[in-house]
Amino acid sequence: MNRTHTLKNTSQLPHQEVSRKIAIHEAGHAAAIYLGNQQKGLPPVFFQIFIKPLNKDVQSSEFSGKPSDHYIAKVEGGRLIHTLPSSLDQATKDFSAAQKHAYQHAFEADIINLLAGPLAEARYVALRDDEPINPNLLNVHALQYYGGSSDLEIVNEYLECFIDSAELRERKMTELFLAAFNFVSERPNWHAIAVLADTILANEENIIKCNDIIDVLESGRRRMAVS
């Protein structure tokens, strides 16, 4: 997925709260990549989670190369479509109907997985503040306030090579936004996201490898199933 989440103006937020929001955000991406793709019958894809606080005395070229007291997190990998084509029609012109459908399915899954991160963060903030959250109160453009600016940029790149018409792109965005919202709202998925966020925060090496992420997500869903 190779996206970066930077939280600015965090001086008034406790360190623990800033880190929790980022962990939930990244766990939302990870859960959608693994559990969401699995539910759709899509092939597994490799990804890892990196999370690292940067203080004023530390520089990290791996993330931004700039000294900061921001907290930067990243999901690496995770996309089914590794390189965006100039257009979906061009990319699938020699495909069979079944192959074209599968490619489009993967295209849509990547978009949902990108939206799941900021939606998970938005859900966490709403629950923390005891406020309602539903698709009528939260629209896709508001995701920029939940660490979703870079996610939305990539989503728009997907949609621009997916659909020519601006009106149809807007309809597709709404459809996939609702799918991502429903995914993070399902109790087993939300529980898995929360469990993975706890694991991210407890991880001393700041790297969660793919197999370890999968184990945590599966464990989180199993715990909800028997509770």
Protein Blocks (a to p, Z undefined) as FASTA:
>chain_A
ZZadddehkllpcfklmmmmmmmmmmmmmmmmmmmmmmnopacdddddddddddfkbccf
klnopacfbdcdddeehifblbacfbfklmmmmpcfklmmmmmmmmmmmmmmmmmmmmmm
mmmmmmmnopacdfklpcfklmmmnoplmmmmmmmmmmmmmpmblklmmmmmmmmmmmmm
mmmmpmklmmmmmmmmmmmmmmmnlpacfklmmmmmmmmmmmmmmZZ
